[in-house]
């Protein structure tokens, strides 16, 4: 195989991989957004299950998590360091506050998703960063940008399922089925 053929294959594979990642992210983000369709802000704040999370809180949490991991792709471990100040922000990202609206957090989530999608389209998927020191990360571990994007996808899918359960408990509506 010639060098041109190898480069064309690598570009094609990379384009296909990126398209697959974008399509799958869009699908699971859609499930999450669908779980909150036609809800009032008050309903979005309900916690009708054993979980302390509400649907509005889940949207905020997923958006904040995605924003943080996208920042990790750009800046490395410093983006994931949890200082006391950042811990308070982290905790607030689980709650749809009285001064917030579901529409507002959905708009913020859309902006985060657009920025992440641009990274998926352009970033070197093989580049990696050291993980910050934390008990939940392996010591000395490194994550590639590809792994970070896969993590964002897994978190989105997991929380979309969580949102589906909460929504079904509120009014019987389901994302699928």
DRENDODREN-737889 format. One record per residue: x, y, z of N, C-alpha, C, O in turn. Coordinates in nm, 4 decimals. Atoms other than C-alpha are relative to their C-alpha. Layout:
DRENDODREN-737889
ATOM       n.X       n.Y       n.Z      ca.X      ca.Y      ca.Z       c.X       c.Y       c.Z       o.X       o.Y       o.Z
ATOM         X         Y         Z         X         Y         Z         X         Y         Z         X         Y         Z
...
This chain:
DRENDODREN-737889
ATOM       n.X       n.Y       n.Z      ca.X      ca.Y      ca.Z       c.X       c.Y       c.Z       o.X       o.Y       o.Z
ATOM    0.0855   -0.1173    0.0000    0.0000    0.0000    0.0000    0.0899    0.1232    0.0000    0.1885    0.1281    0.0735
ATOM   -0.0806   -0.1210    0.0084    0.1369    0.3436   -0.0903   -0.0263    0.0888    0.1211   -0.1247    0.0718    0.1930
ATOM    0.0162   -0.0942   -0.1113    0.1858    0.6225    0.1627   -0.1289    0.0798   -0.0165   -0.1972    0.1088    0.0817
ATOM    0.1238   -0.0738    0.0257   -0.1003    0.8115   -0.0032   -0.1213   -0.0849    0.0377   -0.2173   -0.0347    0.0961
ATOM    0.1113    0.0896   -0.0338   -0.3277    0.5090    0.0347   -0.0127   -0.0166    0.1501   -0.1239   -0.0201    0.2029
ATOM    0.0032    0.0125   -0.1461   -0.2298    0.4695    0.4013   -0.0598    0.1245    0.0618   -0.1458    0.1155    0.1494
ATOM    0.0537   -0.1255   -0.0541   -0.2977    0.8378    0.4716   -0.1480    0.0142   -0.0303   -0.2237    0.0610    0.0547
ATOM    0.1416   -0.0073    0.0354   -0.6305    0.8200    0.2870   -0.0821   -0.0926    0.0883   -0.1920   -0.0569    0.1306
ATOM    0.0695    0.0940   -0.0871   -0.7286    0.5133    0.4907   -0.0088    0.0547    0.1415   -0.1138    0.0459    0.2052
ATOM    0.0001   -0.0561   -0.1356   -0.6276    0.6808    0.8177   -0.0994    0.1151    0.0098   -0.1731    0.1252    0.1079
ATOM    0.0934   -0.1122   -0.0007   -0.8232    0.9959    0.7261   -0.1430   -0.0509   -0.0061   -0.2295   -0.0008    0.0657
ATOM    0.1340    0.0567    0.0122   -1.1259    0.7902    0.6237   -0.0447   -0.0629    0.1313   -0.1572   -0.0413    0.1765
ATOM    0.0322    0.0633   -0.1275   -1.1140    0.5862    0.9432   -0.0244    0.1060    0.1069   -0.1199    0.0966    0.1840
ATOM    0.0152   -0.1056   -0.0982   -1.0670    0.8983    1.1524   -0.1316    0.0743   -0.0210   -0.2030    0.1028    0.0752
ATOM    0.1262   -0.0680    0.0288   -1.3567    1.0718    0.9778   -0.1185   -0.0865    0.0405   -0.2162   -0.0369    0.0966
ATOM    0.1079    0.0932   -0.0366   -1.5740    0.7640    1.0264   -0.0122   -0.0092    0.1519   -0.1230   -0.0071    0.2055
ATOM    0.0018    0.0070   -0.1465   -1.4755    0.7378    1.3938   -0.0614    0.1268    0.0585   -0.1446    0.1206    0.1490
ATOM    0.0539   -0.1272   -0.0497   -1.5498    1.1039    1.4505   -0.1504    0.0086   -0.0257   -0.2264    0.0506    0.0616
ATOM    0.1429   -0.0022    0.0325   -1.8852    1.0752    1.2737   -0.0776   -0.0929    0.0926   -0.1862   -0.0580    0.1388
ATOM    0.0654    0.0943   -0.0919   -1.9733    0.7701    1.4855   -0.0105    0.0584    0.1400   -0.1150    0.0468    0.2040
ATOM    0.0022   -0.0604   -0.1334   -1.8794    0.9513    1.8072   -0.1044    0.1117    0.0064   -0.1823    0.1189    0.1014
ATOM    0.0963   -0.1103    0.0021   -2.0814    1.2597    1.7110   -0.1432   -0.0505   -0.0063   -0.2308    0.0014    0.0629
ATOM    0.1352    0.0552    0.0128   -2.3837    1.0533    1.6096   -0.0457   -0.0640    0.1308   -0.1607   -0.0472    0.1714
ATOM    0.0374    0.0677   -0.1244   -2.3779    0.8490    1.9300   -0.0194    0.1001    0.1129   -0.1114    0.0852    0.1933
ATOM    0.0203   -0.1060   -0.0987   -2.3325    1.1567    2.1489   -0.1350    0.0680   -0.0219   -0.2096    0.0900    0.0735
ATOM    0.1268   -0.0665    0.0309   -2.6254    1.3241    1.9724   -0.1187   -0.0874    0.0403   -0.2179   -0.0376    0.0935
ATOM    0.1086    0.0926   -0.0341   -2.8423    1.0153    2.0215   -0.0268    0.0004    0.1508   -0.1420    0.0120    0.1928
ATOM    0.0194    0.0085   -0.1453   -2.7850    0.9948    2.3980   -0.0322    0.1355    0.0612   -0.1058    0.1428    0.1596
ATOM    0.0428   -0.1331   -0.0447   -2.8058    1.3709    2.4470   -0.1488    0.0182   -0.0296   -0.2223    0.0772    0.0496
ATOM    0.1416   -0.0081    0.0362   -3.1390    1.3463    2.2670   -0.0885   -0.0740    0.0982   -0.1954   -0.0254    0.1351
ATOM    0.0769    0.0740   -0.1011   -3.2601    1.0800    2.5091   -0.0120    0.0813    0.1286   -0.1188    0.0864    0.1897
ATOM    0.0014   -0.0800   -0.1226   -3.1641    1.3044    2.8010   -0.0953    0.1185   -0.0147   -0.1757    0.1449    0.0747
ATOM    0.0905   -0.1134    0.0225   -3.3414    1.6075    2.6520   -0.1450   -0.0456   -0.0121   -0.2357    0.0229    0.0350
ATOM    0.1358    0.0516    0.0163   -3.6445    1.3955    2.5612   -0.0631   -0.0300    0.1358   -0.1841   -0.0155    0.1532
ATOM    0.0519    0.0340   -0.1333   -3.6783    1.2904    2.9248   -0.0585    0.1211    0.0714   -0.1366    0.1049    0.1651
ATOM    0.0520   -0.1196   -0.0680   -3.7531    1.6511    3.0224   -0.1010    0.0772   -0.0849   -0.1427    0.1870   -0.0479
ATOM    0.0930   -0.0711    0.0890   -3.9858    1.7426    2.7364   -0.1305    0.0325    0.0730   -0.1834   -0.0483    0.1493
ATOM    0.1298   -0.0459   -0.0500   -4.2953    1.9405    2.8336   -0.0110    0.0055    0.1518   -0.1219    0.0022    0.2051
ATOM    0.0056   -0.0128   -0.1461   -4.2013    1.9668    3.2014    0.0040    0.1466    0.0411    0.0628    0.2303   -0.0273
ATOM   -0.0118   -0.1323   -0.0604   -4.2481    2.2747    3.4141    0.1298    0.0032    0.0810    0.1906   -0.1006    0.1071
ATOM   -0.1189   -0.0117   -0.0845   -3.9589    2.4079    3.6181   -0.0211   -0.0719    0.1327    0.0710   -0.1334    0.1864
ATOM    0.0301    0.0666   -0.1270   -4.1322    2.2778    3.9303    0.0151   -0.1518   -0.0145    0.0720   -0.2172    0.0729
ATOM   -0.0148    0.1440    0.0226   -4.1531    1.9262    3.7832    0.1475   -0.0367   -0.0182    0.1913   -0.1431    0.0256
ATOM   -0.1422    0.0267    0.0232   -3.7890    1.9492    3.6783    0.0807    0.0011    0.1299    0.1936   -0.0477    0.1336
ATOM   -0.0675   -0.0024   -0.1306   -3.6991    2.0087    4.0456   -0.0419   -0.1170    0.0902    0.0170   -0.1369    0.1964
ATOM    0.0493    0.1105   -0.0827   -3.8907    1.7045    4.1774    0.1056   -0.1092    0.0157    0.1857   -0.1341   -0.0744
ATOM   -0.0873    0.1155   -0.0265   -3.6999    1.4158    4.3354   -0.0871   -0.1164    0.0477   -0.0865   -0.1499    0.1661
ATOM    0.0988    0.1004   -0.0379   -3.9609    1.1373    4.3286    0.0545   -0.1411    0.0214   -0.0213   -0.2316    0.0560
ATOM   -0.0584    0.1335   -0.0181   -3.7190    0.8431    4.3482    0.0920    0.0022    0.1219    0.1023    0.1036    0.1909
ATOM   -0.0943    0.0070   -0.1115   -3.4678    0.7286    4.6069    0.1198    0.0909   -0.0228    0.1892    0.1269    0.0723
ATOM   -0.1101   -0.0900    0.0338   -3.2130    0.9467    4.4259   -0.0308    0.1410    0.0478   -0.1472    0.1808    0.0524
ATOM    0.0175   -0.1405   -0.0367   -3.1597    1.3027    4.5455    0.0015    0.0897   -0.1237   -0.0165    0.2110   -0.1132
ATOM   -0.0084   -0.0788    0.1223   -3.1285    1.4113    4.1828   -0.1363    0.0233   -0.0624   -0.2238   -0.0633   -0.0608
ATOM    0.1185   -0.0358    0.0779   -3.3986    1.5892    3.9878    0.0390   -0.0022   -0.1473    0.1569   -0.0128   -0.1810
ATOM   -0.0294   -0.0034    0.1430   -3.4302    1.6005    3.6101    0.0791    0.1255   -0.0369    0.1736    0.1181   -0.1154
ATOM   -0.0761   -0.1223    0.0255   -3.3126    1.9621    3.6031    0.1422   -0.0109    0.0522    0.2361    0.0356   -0.0125
ATOM   -0.1328    0.0213   -0.0558   -3.0212    1.8690    3.8275    0.0841   -0.0932   -0.0856    0.2046   -0.0732   -0.1006
ATOM   -0.0736    0.0909    0.0890   -2.9274    1.5830    3.5967    0.0503    0.0718   -0.1247    0.1640    0.0508   -0.1669
ATOM   -0.0426   -0.0756    0.1182   -2.9186    1.8150    3.2948    0.1201    0.0877    0.0366    0.2198    0.0903   -0.0355
ATOM   -0.1116   -0.0851   -0.0440   -2.6969    2.0589    3.4869    0.1258   -0.0829    0.0245    0.2352   -0.0442   -0.0166
ATOM   -0.1141    0.0851   -0.0326   -2.4729    1.7781    3.6103    0.0678   -0.0529   -0.1268    0.1903   -0.0497   -0.1377
ATOM   -0.0574    0.0531    0.1240   -2.4266    1.6240    3.2650    0.0706    0.1113   -0.0766    0.1800    0.0904   -0.1291
ATOM   -0.0635   -0.1125    0.0699   -2.3534    1.9651    3.1116    0.1309    0.0393    0.0679    0.2316    0.0617    0.0007
ATOM   -0.1217   -0.0373   -0.0728   -2.1021    2.0501    3.3848    0.1088   -0.1066   -0.0157    0.2262   -0.0742   -0.0338
ATOM   -0.0971    0.1074    0.0180   -1.9358    1.7097    3.3580    0.0607    0.0028   -0.1395    0.1821   -0.0105   -0.1554
ATOM   -0.0503   -0.0055    0.1375   -1.9087    1.7353    2.9810    0.0921    0.1210   -0.0190    0.1974    0.1101   -0.0818
ATOM   -0.0830   -0.1197    0.0089   -1.7734    2.0903    3.0075    0.1366   -0.0244    0.0656    0.2401    0.0142    0.0114
ATOM   -0.1249    0.0268   -0.0709   -1.5129    1.9752    3.2600    0.0914   -0.0949   -0.0756    0.2125   -0.0737   -0.0812
ATOM   -0.0827    0.0947    0.0749   -1.3964    1.6805    3.0511    0.0480    0.0591   -0.1316    0.1587    0.0286   -0.1761
ATOM   -0.0460   -0.0682    0.1211   -1.3836    1.8919    2.7356    0.1154    0.0936    0.0356    0.2115    0.1057   -0.0403
ATOM   -0.1082   -0.0862   -0.0477   -1.1695    2.1365    2.9322    0.1258   -0.0823    0.0270    0.2369   -0.0355    0.0022
ATOM   -0.1139    0.0906   -0.0208   -0.9464    1.8424    3.0302    0.0695   -0.0285   -0.1331    0.1924   -0.0318   -0.1394
ATOM   -0.0594    0.0237    0.1326   -0.8952    1.7696    2.6586    0.0868    0.1189   -0.0403    0.1943    0.1013   -0.0977
ATOM   -0.0700   -0.1214    0.0407   -0.7847    2.1293    2.6074    0.1161    0.0339    0.0946    0.2249    0.0679    0.0482
ATOM   -0.0996   -0.0495   -0.0964   -0.5908    2.2041    2.9298    0.0701   -0.1064    0.0823    0.1695   -0.0764    0.1486
ATOM   -0.0639    0.1048   -0.0786   -0.5050    1.8703    3.0887   -0.0522   -0.0081    0.1419   -0.1619    0.0389    0.1722
ATOM    0.0420    0.0352   -0.1358   -0.5192    1.7666    3.4532   -0.0494    0.1173    0.0833   -0.1363    0.0994    0.1686
ATOM    0.0426   -0.1156   -0.0784   -0.5584    2.1172    3.5924   -0.1514    0.0220   -0.0114   -0.2128    0.0761    0.0806
ATOM    0.1442   -0.0165    0.0198   -0.9136    2.1152    3.4511   -0.0822   -0.0915    0.0891   -0.2008   -0.0661    0.1103
ATOM    0.0736    0.0956   -0.0830   -1.0095    1.8230    3.6755    0.0361    0.0087    0.1482   -0.0158   -0.0683    0.2290
ATOM   -0.0370   -0.0139   -0.1411   -0.8486    1.9377    4.0006   -0.1195    0.0547    0.0776   -0.1834    0.1509    0.0349
ATOM    0.1164   -0.0380   -0.0794   -1.1138    1.9695    4.2699    0.0460    0.0735    0.1257    0.0721    0.0116    0.2289
ATOM   -0.0344   -0.0846   -0.1140   -1.0239    2.2593    4.4999   -0.1246    0.0187    0.0858   -0.2349   -0.0124    0.0408
ATOM    0.1190   -0.0249   -0.0827   -1.2525    2.3532    4.7914   -0.1008    0.0928   -0.0689   -0.2216    0.0716   -0.0579
ATOM    0.0894   -0.0911    0.0700   -1.3947    2.6388    4.5821   -0.0739   -0.0726   -0.1125   -0.1947   -0.0559   -0.1293
ATOM    0.0611    0.0718    0.1107   -1.4575    2.4153    4.2836   -0.0925   -0.1106    0.0500   -0.1865   -0.1487   -0.0197
ATOM    0.0887    0.1021   -0.0546   -1.6129    2.1506    4.5083   -0.1391    0.0566    0.0244   -0.2387   -0.0112   -0.0009
ATOM    0.1301   -0.0634   -0.0226   -1.8900    2.3946    4.6043   -0.0742    0.0173   -0.1326   -0.1949   -0.0059   -0.1398
ATOM    0.0609   -0.0118    0.1332   -1.9536    2.4640    4.2346   -0.0465   -0.1372   -0.0484   -0.1555   -0.1504   -0.1040
ATOM    0.0323    0.1369    0.0402   -1.9495    2.0887    4.1671   -0.1295   -0.0458    0.0671   -0.2167   -0.1025    0.0012
ATOM    0.1204    0.0407   -0.0730   -2.2124    2.0263    4.4367   -0.1230    0.0742   -0.0511   -0.2308    0.0153   -0.0594
ATOM    0.1127   -0.0795    0.0496   -2.4344    2.3076    4.3016   -0.0470   -0.0483   -0.1371   -0.1614   -0.0243   -0.1756
ATOM    0.0352    0.0487    0.1337   -2.4295    2.1436    3.9582   -0.0965   -0.1183    0.0030   -0.1357   -0.1678   -0.1027
ATOM    0.0957    0.1101   -0.0116   -2.6602    1.8696    4.0895   -0.1421    0.0482    0.0292   -0.2333   -0.0331    0.0439
ATOM    0.1286   -0.0549   -0.0430   -2.9499    2.1036    4.1699   -0.0472    0.1081   -0.0971    0.0298    0.1963   -0.1351
ATOM    0.0623   -0.1084    0.0757   -3.1855    2.3125    3.9577   -0.0502    0.0998    0.1040   -0.1537    0.0788    0.1672
ATOM    0.0306   -0.0993   -0.1034   -3.1913    2.6202    4.1817   -0.1287    0.0756   -0.0331   -0.1739    0.0766   -0.1476
ATOM    0.1250   -0.0746    0.0172   -3.5021    2.8326    4.2318    0.0132    0.1131   -0.1022   -0.0843    0.1479   -0.1687
ATOM   -0.0194   -0.1096    0.0954   -3.3508    3.1121    4.0215    0.0391   -0.0493   -0.1396    0.0719    0.0315   -0.2265
ATOM   -0.0340    0.0582    0.1296   -3.2807    2.8741    3.7302   -0.1244   -0.0612   -0.0629   -0.2197   -0.0979    0.0059
ATOM    0.1106    0.0610    0.0721   -3.5124    2.7421    3.4636    0.0507   -0.1216   -0.0768    0.1687   -0.1318   -0.1103
ATOM   -0.0344    0.1159    0.0819   -3.5184    2.4143    3.2785    0.0443    0.0461   -0.1383    0.1415   -0.0057   -0.1933
ATOM   -0.0370   -0.0534    0.1319   -3.5080    2.6104    2.9528    0.1427    0.0552    0.0029    0.2198    0.0332   -0.0905
ATOM   -0.1351   -0.0569   -0.0117   -3.1958    2.7927    3.0722    0.1083   -0.1060    0.0079    0.2123   -0.0933   -0.0568
ATOM   -0.1035    0.1043   -0.0095   -3.0072    2.4773    3.1686    0.0077   -0.0807   -0.1289    0.1150   -0.1294   -0.1644
ATOM   -0.0041    0.0675    0.1299   -3.1074    2.3138    2.8389    0.0780    0.0825   -0.1021    0.1534    0.0271   -0.1821
ATOM   -0.0768   -0.0873    0.0897   -2.9702    2.6148    2.6495    0.1489   -0.0078    0.0318    0.2319   -0.0143   -0.0589
ATOM   -0.1411    0.0119   -0.0397   -2.6468    2.5958    2.8485    0.0564   -0.1349   -0.0448    0.1705   -0.1425   -0.0904
ATOM   -0.0430    0.1330    0.0423   -2.6266    2.2221    2.7744    0.0255   -0.0028   -0.1506    0.1218   -0.0646   -0.1960
ATOM   -0.0186   -0.0060    0.1452   -2.6683    2.2918    2.4010    0.1325    0.0670   -0.0344    0.2024    0.0229   -0.1256
ATOM   -0.1265   -0.0698    0.0253   -2.3746    2.5346    2.4133    0.1188   -0.0903    0.0330    0.2164   -0.0949   -0.0418
ATOM   -0.1051    0.0940   -0.0376   -2.1593    2.2795    2.5950    0.0139   -0.1087   -0.1063    0.1251   -0.1413   -0.1479
ATOM   -0.0019    0.1062    0.1008   -2.2557    2.0088    2.3442    0.0637    0.0491   -0.1297    0.1427   -0.0229   -0.1908
ATOM   -0.0573   -0.0546    0.1235   -2.1681    2.2331    2.0490    0.1519    0.0131    0.0118    0.2248   -0.0194   -0.0819
ATOM   -0.1449   -0.0138   -0.0206   -1.8243    2.3074    2.1962    0.0684   -0.1364    0.0012    0.1759   -0.1522   -0.0566
ATOM   -0.0570    0.1351   -0.0026   -1.7602    1.9379    2.2651    0.0012   -0.0597   -0.1403    0.0995   -0.1219   -0.1807
ATOM    0.0063    0.0524    0.1362   -1.8731    1.8443    1.9150    0.1127    0.0565   -0.0856    0.1709   -0.0148   -0.1674
ATOM   -0.1100   -0.0599    0.0763   -1.6202    2.0876    1.7717    0.1331   -0.0663    0.0371    0.2175   -0.0878   -0.0499
ATOM   -0.1206    0.0731   -0.0405   -1.3473    1.9160    1.9766    0.0048   -0.1375   -0.0654    0.1094   -0.1789   -0.1154
ATOM    0.0044    0.1333    0.0614   -1.4587    1.5749    1.8498    0.0393    0.0095   -0.1469    0.1081   -0.0786   -0.1985
ATOM   -0.0320   -0.0167    0.1423   -1.4302    1.7066    1.4934    0.1471    0.0322   -0.0250    0.1998    0.0001   -0.1315
ATOM   -0.1312   -0.0585    0.0293   -1.0848    1.8607    1.5362    0.1174   -0.0509    0.0825    0.2315   -0.0422    0.0371
ATOM   -0.1097    0.0334   -0.0906   -0.8814    1.7245    1.8267    0.0714   -0.1284   -0.0441    0.0119   -0.2155   -0.1075
ATOM   -0.0754    0.1240    0.0221   -0.6083    1.4628    1.7948   -0.0520   -0.1012    0.1019   -0.0297   -0.0857    0.2220
ATOM    0.0619    0.0972   -0.0898   -0.7909    1.1619    1.9392    0.1021   -0.0837    0.0761    0.0711   -0.1384    0.1819
ATOM   -0.1034    0.0797   -0.0651   -0.4646    0.9882    2.0274    0.0793    0.0767    0.1048    0.1455    0.0154    0.1885
ATOM   -0.0718   -0.0795   -0.0995   -0.3188    1.2773    2.2290   -0.0558   -0.0336    0.1381   -0.1730   -0.0685    0.1523
ATOM    0.0468    0.0332   -0.1349   -0.3359    1.2215    2.6029    0.0535    0.0980    0.1026    0.1437    0.1776    0.0763
ATOM   -0.0391   -0.0833   -0.1136   -0.3024    1.3936    2.9367    0.0082   -0.0876    0.1241   -0.0625   -0.1875    0.1370
ATOM   -0.0054    0.0655   -0.1304   -0.2016    1.2803    3.2811   -0.1276    0.0332    0.0763   -0.1782    0.1452    0.0697
ATOM    0.1152   -0.0237   -0.0865   -0.4946    1.2394    3.5152    0.0466    0.0693    0.1269    0.1602    0.0489    0.1696
ATOM   -0.0392   -0.0637   -0.1259   -0.4939    1.4538    3.8291    0.0080   -0.1040    0.1116   -0.0485   -0.2129    0.1018
ATOM   -0.0062    0.0863   -0.1178   -0.4097    1.2992    4.1618   -0.1363    0.0018    0.0679   -0.1839    0.1071    0.1104
ATOM    0.1301    0.0129   -0.0662   -0.7377    1.1724    4.3057   -0.0216   -0.1479    0.0297    0.0250   -0.2332   -0.0459
ATOM    0.0205    0.1409   -0.0351   -0.8488    0.8521    4.4783   -0.0785   -0.0784   -0.1045   -0.0679   -0.2010   -0.1092
ATOM    0.0819    0.0702    0.0994   -1.0873    0.7707    4.1909    0.0714   -0.0187   -0.1336    0.0160   -0.0803   -0.2246
ATOM   -0.0805    0.0228    0.1205   -0.8138    0.7810    3.9236    0.1181   -0.0891    0.0351    0.1715   -0.0828    0.1458
ATOM   -0.1169    0.0830   -0.0228   -0.5383    0.5253    3.8850    0.1241    0.0896    0.0099    0.1403    0.1837   -0.0678
ATOM   -0.1212   -0.0798   -0.0213   -0.2066    0.6642    4.0120    0.0849   -0.0016   -0.1266    0.1124   -0.1071   -0.1838
ATOM   -0.0842   -0.0107    0.1192    0.0032    0.7922    3.7240   -0.0735   -0.0254   -0.1300   -0.0102   -0.0375   -0.2349
ATOM    0.0785    0.0316    0.1196   -0.2804    0.7268    3.4787   -0.0036    0.1139   -0.1002    0.0139    0.2309   -0.0660
ATOM    0.0157   -0.0950    0.1101   -0.3225    0.8982    3.1453   -0.1229   -0.0413   -0.0802   -0.1507   -0.1601   -0.0971
ATOM    0.1137    0.0273    0.0866   -0.6312    0.9279    2.9301    0.0208    0.0699   -0.1329    0.0594    0.1867   -0.1389
ATOM   -0.0024   -0.0601    0.1328   -0.6346    0.9832    2.5577   -0.1269    0.0829   -0.0187   -0.2255    0.0654    0.0529
ATOM    0.1204   -0.0774    0.0317   -0.8774    1.2330    2.4106   -0.1132   -0.0927   -0.0416   -0.2296   -0.0658   -0.0118
ATOM    0.1006    0.0993    0.0408   -1.0586    0.9339    2.2606   -0.0685   -0.0577    0.1243   -0.1910   -0.0697    0.1286
ATOM    0.0574    0.0574   -0.1230   -1.1049    0.7836    2.6081   -0.0857    0.1022    0.0741   -0.1891    0.0674    0.1312
ATOM    0.0796   -0.1046   -0.0650   -1.2275    1.1157    2.7461   -0.1351    0.0141   -0.0697   -0.2382    0.0259   -0.0035
ATOM    0.1255   -0.0101    0.0748   -1.4879    1.1389    2.4698   -0.0877   -0.1218    0.0270   -0.2093   -0.1089    0.0420
ATOM    0.0765    0.1208   -0.0344   -1.5915    0.7794    2.5374   -0.0588    0.0124    0.1403   -0.1706   -0.0329    0.1647
ATOM    0.0491   -0.0207   -0.1369   -1.6255    0.8733    2.9063   -0.1194    0.0969   -0.0001   -0.2186    0.0733    0.0689
ATOM    0.1119   -0.0945    0.0113   -1.8468    1.1724    2.8180   -0.1236   -0.0730   -0.0529   -0.2345   -0.0542   -0.0031
ATOM    0.1098    0.0771    0.0584   -2.0593    0.9410    2.6075   -0.0620   -0.0952    0.1026   -0.1843   -0.1033    0.1142
ATOM    0.0501    0.0944   -0.1011   -2.0876    0.6801    2.8846   -0.0783    0.0728    0.1090   -0.1847    0.0268    0.1504
ATOM    0.0694   -0.0776   -0.1033   -2.1831    0.9432    3.1431   -0.1351    0.0505   -0.0507   -0.2349    0.0462    0.0213
ATOM    0.1245   -0.0504    0.0579   -2.4449    1.0914    2.9114   -0.1031   -0.1117   -0.0095   -0.2189   -0.0930    0.0279
ATOM    0.0918    0.1135    0.0138   -2.5983    0.7508    2.8386   -0.0504   -0.0467    0.1364   -0.1692   -0.0742    0.1529
ATOM    0.0399    0.0447   -0.1338   -2.5990    0.6504    3.2055   -0.1019    0.0957    0.0600   -0.2024    0.0520    0.1161
ATOM    0.0910   -0.0967   -0.0599   -2.7673    0.9718    3.3144   -0.1293    0.0144   -0.0795   -0.2322    0.0512   -0.0229
ATOM    0.1246    0.0012    0.0773   -3.0179    0.9569    3.0280   -0.0917   -0.1112    0.0514   -0.2131   -0.0923    0.0603
ATOM    0.0791    0.1087   -0.0579   -3.1315    0.6222    3.1708   -0.0546    0.0375    0.1368   -0.1695    0.0078    0.1694
ATOM    0.0416   -0.0473   -0.1320   -3.1448    0.7719    3.5183   -0.1161    0.0990   -0.0164   -0.2146    0.0926    0.0572
ATOM    0.1051   -0.0991    0.0246   -3.3536    1.0612    3.3805   -0.1306   -0.0673   -0.0427   -0.2394   -0.0240   -0.0047
ATOM    0.1188    0.0721    0.0456   -3.5907    0.8169    3.2141   -0.0775   -0.0583    0.1186   -0.2005   -0.0533    0.1216
ATOM    0.0648    0.0562   -0.1191   -3.6611    0.6479    3.5480   -0.0686    0.1094    0.0812   -0.1816    0.0916    0.1267
ATOM    0.0599   -0.1101   -0.0757   -3.7222    0.9793    3.7229   -0.1249    0.0506   -0.0719   -0.2286    0.0723   -0.0091
ATOM    0.1157   -0.0511    0.0756   -3.9527    1.0995    3.4439   -0.1168   -0.0971    0.0090   -0.2306   -0.0549    0.0295
ATOM    0.1087    0.0976   -0.0082   -4.1520    0.7772    3.4463   -0.0663    0.0045    0.1375   -0.1873   -0.0150    0.1488
ATOM    0.0553   -0.0090   -0.1344   -4.1955    0.8162    3.8215   -0.0865    0.1255    0.0161   -0.1855    0.1235    0.0892
ATOM    0.0762   -0.1245   -0.0108   -4.3214    1.1740    3.7810   -0.1379   -0.0133   -0.0651   -0.2398    0.0174   -0.0032
ATOM    0.1293   -0.0013    0.0701   -4.5906    1.1154    3.5192   -0.0220   -0.1168   -0.0953   -0.1128   -0.1132   -0.1784
ATOM    0.0196    0.1184    0.0834   -4.5498    0.7773    3.3522    0.0601    0.0083   -0.1392    0.0603   -0.0910   -0.2120
ATOM   -0.0600   -0.0148    0.1330   -4.3788    0.9165    3.0414    0.1353   -0.0697   -0.0046    0.2099   -0.0699    0.0932
ATOM   -0.1257    0.0713    0.0180   -4.0871    0.7155    2.9017    0.0703    0.0505   -0.1244    0.0072    0.1008   -0.2174
ATOM   -0.0780   -0.0359    0.1172   -3.8088    0.7880    2.6599   -0.0230   -0.1016   -0.1109   -0.0395   -0.0643   -0.2271
ATOM    0.0223    0.1057    0.0980   -3.8551    0.4537    2.4858   -0.1008   -0.0985    0.0562   -0.1141   -0.1139    0.1777
ATOM    0.0904    0.1064   -0.0423   -4.1166    0.1830    2.4947   -0.1415    0.0416    0.0239   -0.2250   -0.0414    0.0599
